[in-house]
Amino acid sequence: MDPCPFVRILVGNLALRFPLSTKPSLSRIHPSTSPCYCKIKLKNFPHQVGSIPLIHANTQNPESCNFSLQKSLAACFSLSKSQVDSIISKGGSSYKLSIEVYADPDGSTCGLASGKLLGKVTVPLDLRGAESRPSVAHNGWIDIGRNKSNKNGSSAQMFLTVRTEPDPRFVFQFGGEPECSPQVFQVQGSVKQAVFTCKFGFRSSSDRNLGSRTSLPESNTSRNWLPSLKTDKDQSAKERKGWSITVHDLSGSPVAMASMVTPFVPSPGSDRVSRSNPGAWSILRPECGTWKPWGRLEAWREPGFTDALGYRFDLFHDDVVATGTTTTVASSTLSTKLGGKFTMDMTTNISTPSISPQSSCDLGSGSRPGSRPGSGSGSDFGFGLPLSPQSMYRGGFVMSSTVEGVGKCSKPEVEVGVKHVTCTEDAAAFVALAAAMDLSMDACQSFTQKLRKELRQQSQNFVD
């Protein structure tokens, strides 16, 4: 099926200047020590915050300035086709981006009261045709503050670039909770098509069937505090280990796997998994008849009284077995009560190129070099390379997946940028990662809470 149309609104290349006659000291401030910031708002989206460098008052084009923030991205909003259609149907001309400019909280550099609002600007957004072609909504200076209607040029001004671009994505929906071994559907509008099946299970410590390529470097975190004389039965009650979920294509061939490689255990004197001793998953892809490590997901509960799950996802380099080299591509927190979205987005530049929305995907035929011989589960679409540390330099949206809070029914929805999918195995790796992220919410539950029955079978399945 074809990917789903999405539109991204990119805001960046921010700069601020004040008239020399009214703020002579501001023109001498180095841009890297910005005294002001802004809140970037779009209706129905959480606001985003960005810093604004100050530049010389006589500068006409901040892109010509030699400072580190030029062309940097300040905010990014993603809209689905249904959201875009809704905006257009209600009269898209009224849809606007709003930016509020404030003095920095310390207040000393700008000579203004702490956190004082300096002014607001709005940029109209025309989303007609945005799904098929990039468009620049604004690129230049705009007056801010109370004097912005003054024609004598005495008002403060802000430079910004606002552009829209098509960002087609493949969308996958789990048919049930990952631990219930559900089907996974590809979604295109109102049409759903089964493309994967998931098999959840428990891997014993004696299982060595993952192949030699999966001899992953173990975490350097010491576990000397674990009681060495406890029985296996005692240990199983105090650690969550061996969980795995294997993604199969419709022919039954395995195309990706998420395997818990570091147990989730409570920190000493606590009933929670700590950041200093996180649990970890290995995300694996098939290659040449064995499993190749692709990435590592670590998860933990944030310290203190916060209800937050922390996570970090690292991509393995090709020589990971020999060197252990990785690149961190996602690191953030999620609410354990409300859930949220696990997101991997490498957009750093306002000039990020767009991908043709005409791309399509057949998840059932062909084979990509390096995939399992004779599997018939891949398809070379010519979008580029699969996600790797090298491909990160292309930037842009990579993937996102929904994660529900503890105790809520979770059927993750996964979005993957088309330029990171060249075959079935690519898509399956993201699906496996989404499953691991969802299961980490359960694995990081307090050890005083009882897990659901599908996750409480270690004692029956482990054969040490």
C-alpha positions in Angstrom: 0.0 0.0 0.0 1.0 3.6 -0.4 2.3 5.6 2.5 0.0 8.0 4.3 0.4 11.8 3.5 1.7 13.9 6.4 2.7 17.5 6.4 5.4 19.1 8.6 5.6 22.7 9.6 9.2 23.8 10.2 10.1 26.9 12.1 13.7 28.1 12.3 16.5 30.5 11.4 15.4 32.7 14.3 17.1 36.0 15.0 16.3 39.2 16.9 17.4 42.8 16.5 16.7 46.1 18.3 17.1 49.6 17.0 20.5 51.1 17.8 18.8 54.3 19.0 16.8 52.6 21.7 18.8 49.6 22.7 22.5 50.4 21.9 23.9 47.7 24.1 22.0 44.9 22.5 23.8 45.1 19.2 27.0 44.3 21.0 25.8 41.1 22.6 27.3 37.9 21.2 24.6 35.8 19.5 25.7 32.6 21.3 24.6 34.1 24.6 21.0 34.8 23.6 19.1 36.8 26.2 15.6 36.1 24.7 13.5 33.1 23.9 10.1 32.4 22.3 7.1 30.2 22.6 6.0 28.8 19.2 2.3 27.9 19.2 0.0 26.0 16.8 -3.6 25.3 17.6 -4.2 21.8 19.1 -0.5 21.2 19.6 1.7 21.7 22.7 3.7 24.8 22.4 7.5 24.6 21.7 10.2 26.8 23.1 13.3 28.1 21.2 16.1 30.5 22.0 16.6 33.6 19.8 20.1 35.0 19.1 20.6 38.7 19.0 22.4 40.1 15.9 23.7 43.5 14.8 20.9 46.0 14.2 22.2 46.7 10.7 22.2 43.1 9.6 19.7 42.5 6.8 20.0 38.8 6.4 20.9 36.6 9.4 21.8 33.7 7.1 24.9 35.6 6.2 26.0 35.9 9.8 28.7 33.6 11.0 27.0 32.2 14.1 26.3 28.6 15.2 22.5 28.9 15.2 22.0 29.9 11.6 19.5 27.7 9.8 18.9 25.8 13.0 15.4 24.4 13.6 13.4 25.9 16.5 10.2 23.9 16.2 8.5 21.2 14.1 4.8 20.2 13.9 3.5 17.2 12.1 -0.1 17.0 10.7 -1.8 14.0 9.3 -4.0 14.1 6.2 -7.2 14.2 8.3 -5.9 17.1 10.3 -4.9 19.0 7.1 -8.3 18.3 5.5 -10.1 19.5 8.6 -8.1 22.7 8.6 -8.8 23.4 4.9 -12.5 22.5 5.3 -12.9 25.1 8.0 -11.2 27.8 6.0 -7.5 27.3 6.0 -6.8 31.0 5.8 -7.6 31.4 9.5 -4.9 28.8 10.5 -1.9 30.7 11.9 1.3 30.0 13.7 1.8 32.2 16.7 5.2 33.2 18.3 5.5 35.0 21.6 8.9 36.6 22.3 10.1 36.9 25.9 13.1 38.3 27.8 15.2 35.5 29.3 14.3 34.5 32.9 17.4 36.2 34.3 16.2 39.5 32.9 19.6 41.2 33.2 20.9 41.1 29.6 17.9 42.6 27.9 17.5 45.2 30.6 13.9 44.1 31.0 11.8 42.5 33.8 12.3 38.8 34.1 10.1 36.8 31.7 8.5 39.9 30.3 6.6 39.5 27.0 8.3 41.6 24.3 5.8 41.0 21.6 3.9 38.6 19.4 4.0 37.7 15.7 1.6 35.5 13.7 2.3 33.8 10.4 -0.7 32.7 8.2 -0.4 29.1 6.9 -2.0 28.0 3.7 -2.0 24.2 3.7 -3.6 23.7 0.3 -1.3 21.4 -1.7 1.1 21.0 1.2 0.9 17.2 0.9 2.5 17.3 -2.5 4.9 20.2 -2.6 7.1 22.2 -0.1 6.2 25.8 0.4 7.7 28.8 2.3 5.1 30.6 4.4 7.5 33.3 5.6 11.2 34.1 5.3 12.3 37.5 6.5 12.0 40.2 9.2 8.8 40.9 11.0 8.1 43.6 13.5 7.2 42.7 17.1 6.1 44.6 20.2 3.7 47.5 20.7 5.5 49.6 18.1 5.2 47.2 15.2 2.8 49.5 13.4 5.3 52.3 13.7 6.8 53.1 10.2 9.9 54.9 11.5 11.7 51.5 12.0 12.0 52.0 15.8 10.4 48.6 16.7 12.2 45.4 17.5 12.3 42.9 14.7 12.5 39.2 14.5 13.8 37.1 11.5 12.3 33.7 11.0 11.7 31.1 8.3 8.4 29.1 8.3 8.0 26.4 5.7 5.7 23.4 5.1 6.8 20.2 3.4 5.3 16.8 2.6 6.5 14.1 4.9 4.9 10.7 3.8 5.0 7.9 6.3 4.1 4.3 6.6 1.6 3.7 9.4 1.3 0.4 11.2 -1.3 -0.5 13.9 -1.0 -3.3 16.4 -4.2 -5.4 16.5 -3.7 -6.0 20.2 -1.3 -5.6 23.1 2.3 -6.8 22.1 2.4 -9.4 24.9 -0.8 -11.0 23.4 1.0 -11.9 20.1 -1.2 -9.7 17.9 -1.3 -9.1 14.1 0.1 -5.8 12.9 -1.7 -4.0 10.1 -0.5 -1.4 7.6 -3.0 1.5 7.6 -3.8 3.8 4.7 -6.8 6.0 5.4 -9.7 3.7 6.3 -8.0 0.7 4.8 -6.1 -1.9 6.9 -4.0 -4.7 5.6 -2.3 -7.3 7.8 1.4 -7.3 7.1 3.0 -8.9 10.2 2.3 -11.2 13.1 4.0 -10.9 16.5 5.0 -13.8 18.8 5.7 -12.9 22.4 7.6 -15.4 24.5 10.3 -15.9 27.1 13.9 -16.8 26.2 15.8 -18.9 28.7 19.3 -18.1 29.7 20.5 -21.3 27.9 19.0 -20.2 24.6 21.9 -19.6 22.2 19.8 -19.6 19.0 20.2 -16.0 18.2 23.4 -16.5 16.3 27.0 -15.4 16.7 26.3 -11.9 15.4 24.2 -11.2 18.5 27.1 -11.4 20.9 26.3 -7.9 22.1 28.5 -5.9 24.5 27.0 -6.2 28.0 26.2 -3.1 30.0 29.2 -1.8 32.0 27.0 -1.3 35.0 28.1 -3.5 37.8 25.6 -5.9 39.3 27.8 -7.0 42.2 25.0 -6.0 44.6 22.8 -8.9 43.3 22.6 -11.7 45.9 24.8 -14.4 44.4 23.4 -17.2 46.5 19.7 -16.8 45.7 17.9 -19.6 43.9 16.5 -19.1 40.4 13.0 -19.1 41.8 13.9 -16.3 44.2 15.6 -14.3 41.4 12.6 -14.6 39.1 10.4 -12.8 41.6 12.9 -9.9 41.8 13.8 -9.5 38.1 12.0 -9.3 34.8 14.0 -11.1 32.2 14.0 -13.0 29.0 11.1 -11.3 27.3 11.2 -11.4 23.6 8.9 -10.5 20.7 9.5 -11.8 17.2 7.9 -10.2 14.2 7.0 -12.5 11.3 5.9 -11.7 7.8 2.7 -13.3 6.4 4.7 -16.3 5.2 5.8 -17.0 8.7 9.4 -16.0 8.3 11.0 -14.0 11.1 11.9 -10.5 9.9 12.8 -8.7 13.2 13.1 -9.4 16.9 13.2 -7.5 20.2 15.0 -9.5 22.9 15.5 -8.4 26.5 19.2 -8.7 27.0 19.6 -7.0 30.4 17.0 -7.9 33.1 14.9 -5.2 34.6 15.7 -5.3 38.3 15.0 -2.9 41.2 17.8 -0.8 42.6 19.0 -1.6 46.1 16.5 -0.6 48.8 13.9 0.3 46.1 11.2 -1.3 44.2 11.9 0.6 40.9 14.3 0.2 38.0 16.8 3.0 38.3 18.7 5.0 35.6 22.0 3.8 37.0 21.0 0.2 36.3 18.5 0.2 33.4 17.0 -2.8 31.7 17.8 -3.2 28.0 16.5 -4.7 24.8 18.4 -5.6 21.7 16.6 -5.0 18.4 17.7 -7.6 15.8 17.4 -8.0 12.1 18.0 -11.1 10.0 21.1 -11.2 7.8 22.8 -14.1 6.0 21.0 -16.7 8.0 21.5 -15.2 11.5 20.4 -12.3 13.6 22.3 -9.0 13.4 22.1 -6.4 16.2 20.6 -3.2 14.9 19.9 -1.2 18.0 19.7 -1.2 21.8 16.8 0.3 23.9 17.3 1.0 27.6 14.5 2.0 29.9 14.2 3.0 33.6 12.0 4.9 36.0 13.1 8.5 36.6 14.2 9.2 40.2 12.2 11.0 42.9 8.4 11.2 42.9 8.0 11.8 39.2 5.8 9.4 37.3 8.1 9.2 34.3 9.7 6.5 32.3 13.1 7.4 30.9 14.5 5.8 27.8 17.4 5.9 25.4 17.8 4.2 22.0 21.2 3.6 20.4 21.9 2.5 16.9 24.7 0.0 16.4 27.5 0.6 13.9 28.4 -2.3 11.6 31.4 -3.1 13.6 29.5 -3.2 16.9 30.6 -6.8 17.8 34.2 -5.8 17.6 34.1 -2.2 18.9 30.8 -1.8 20.7 30.3 1.5 18.9 26.8 3.1 19.0 25.1 6.3 18.2 22.3 7.7 20.5 19.3 8.7 18.3 16.5 9.1 20.9 16.5 9.9 24.6 13.6 11.3 26.5 10.9 10.5 29.1 7.2 9.4 29.0 4.5 9.8 31.6 3.8 6.4 33.2 0.2 7.6 33.9 -0.7 9.3 30.6 1.7 7.6 28.2 2.9 9.5 25.2 4.9 9.0 22.0 8.3 7.5 21.5 9.8 9.7 18.8 12.9 9.5 16.7 13.4 12.7 14.7 16.8 13.9 13.4 15.5 17.2 12.0 18.1 19.8 12.9 18.0 22.1 9.8 15.3 24.3 8.4 16.5 23.3 4.9 15.7 19.6 5.4 14.7 18.3 1.9 11.4 16.6 1.4 10.7 13.1 0.0 8.4 12.5 -2.9 4.9 11.6 -1.7 4.5 9.4 -4.8 6.5 6.6 -3.2 4.7 3.3 -2.5 5.3 0.1 -0.7 4.7 -3.5 -1.4 5.5 -5.5 1.7 5.3 -8.9 0.1 7.7 -9.5 -2.7 11.3 -9.2 -3.8 14.5 -9.3 -1.8 17.1 -6.8 -0.8 20.8 -7.6 -0.8 21.9 -8.8 2.6 18.4 -10.0 3.6 17.7 -13.7 4.3 18.4 -15.8 1.2 15.2 -17.0 -0.4 13.0 -15.3 2.1 11.0 -13.4 -0.4 10.0 -10.9 2.3 11.7 -7.7 1.2 11.2 -5.1 -1.5 13.7 -2.6 -2.9 11.8 0.6 -3.3 14.8 2.9 -4.0 14.0 5.3 -1.2 17.6 5.1 0.1 19.4 3.3 2.9 17.7 1.8 6.0 18.2 3.6 9.3 21.8 3.5 10.3 24.2 6.0 12.0 25.4 7.0 8.5 21.8 7.7 7.3 21.2 10.0 10.3 23.1 12.8 8.5 20.1 13.0 6.1 18.0 14.2 9.0 14.3 14.4 9.0 11.5 12.4 10.8 12.4 8.8 11.4 9.6 7.1 13.4 7.2 7.5 16.3 5.0 5.0 18.2 2.3 5.5 20.8 2.8 4.2 24.3 -0.1 4.0 26.8 0.3 4.5 30.5 0.5 1.7 33.0 -2.7 -0.4 33.3 -4.2 0.9 30.0 -4.9 -1.2 27.0 -2.1 -0.5 24.5 -2.2 -1.1 20.8 0.8 0.9 19.5 0.5 2.9 16.3 3.8 3.2 14.5 4.7 5.9 11.9 7.9 5.5 9.9 9.3 8.0 7.4 9.4 6.5 3.9 13.1 7.2 3.3 14.0 4.8 6.1 12.0 1.9 4.6 13.5 0.0 1.7 12.1 -3.5 2.5 10.0 -5.5 4.9 12.9 -6.0 7.3 13.3 -2.3 7.7 9.6 -1.8 8.6 9.6 -4.8 10.9 12.6 -3.5 12.9 10.6 -0.3 13.7 7.6 -2.5 14.7 9.8 -4.6 17.0 11.3 -1.4 18.5 7.8 0.0 19.1 6.8 -3.3 20.9 9.9 -3.2 23.1 9.1 0.4 24.1 5.6 -0.5 25.0 6.6 -3.6 27.0 9.2 -1.4 28.8 6.3 0.4 30.4 5.3 -2.9 32.1 8.9 -4.0 32.8 9.5 -0.7 34.7 6.4 -1.1 36.9 7.0 -1.0 40.6 8.0 -4.5 41.8 5.3 -4.2 44.4 2.7 -4.4 41.6 1.7 -7.6 40.0 2.1 -8.0 36.2 -0.6 -9.3 34.0 -0.6 -13.0 33.5 0.9 -12.9 30.0 4.1 -11.4 31.5 4.3 -13.8 34.5 5.5 -17.0 33.0 9.2 -17.0 33.7 9.2 -19.8 36.2 7.5 -22.1 33.7 9.6 -21.2 30.7 13.1 -20.7 31.9 15.3 -23.8 31.9 18.7 -22.8 33.3 
